[in-house]
Amino acid sequence: MPTLLILMIVAAMAFAFWSAGRAAAERAEAVGRDACRAAGVQWLDQSVHAVGIRLCRHDSGWLGFERTFRFDYSMDGQDRHVGRLVLRGDRLVAFSGPVAREPTPLH
C-alpha cells in the first residue's frame, strides 16, 4: 500500500512539473511573438524551444524554476537570427532579440 501512495505522489509531482513547463512555454511564445511584431520582423517557425532550466529563488523567497527559451526571427525573410528569453516563473527576467525600430526623422 505505501508503494502505491508513493507512486501516486511521484506521478502528481511529474504532472505538476510538466504542466508548469507547458505554461512557461506558452508565455514564452506570446512574449517572442509580441516582440517580433513590435519590432516589425518575421517570427520564424511559430514556436519557442526550451534550452535550459535551473533552480532559482523567487522574490518571495520560495524555490522555483528559471526556464530559458530560444526562438528564431528574420529581418527580411532571407536571414535567420536567434532570440533568447528567460522566464522566472511567469515573469520575464532577460530578453535578447529584435527591438522595436525607432521612426526615422523626416527632413
Stockholm file with secondary structure:
# STOCKHOLM 1.0

chainA/1-107         MPTLLILMIVAAMAFAFWSAGRAAAERAEAVGRDACRAAGVQWLDQSVHAVGIRLCRHDSGWLGFERTFRFDYSMDGQDRHVGRLVLRGDRLVAFSGPVAREPTPLH
#=GR chainA/1-107 SS CHHHHHHHHHHHHHHHHHHHHHHHHHHHHHHHHHHHHHHTCEEEEEEEEEEEEEEEECTTSCEEEEEEEEEEEESSSSCCEEEEEEEETTEEEEEESCCCCCCCCCC
#=GC SS_cons         CHHHHHHHHHHHHHHHHHHHHHHHHHHHHHHHHHHHHHHTCEEEEEEEEEEEEEEEECTTSCEEEEEEEEEEEESSSSCCEEEEEEEETTEEEEEESCCCCCCCCCC
//
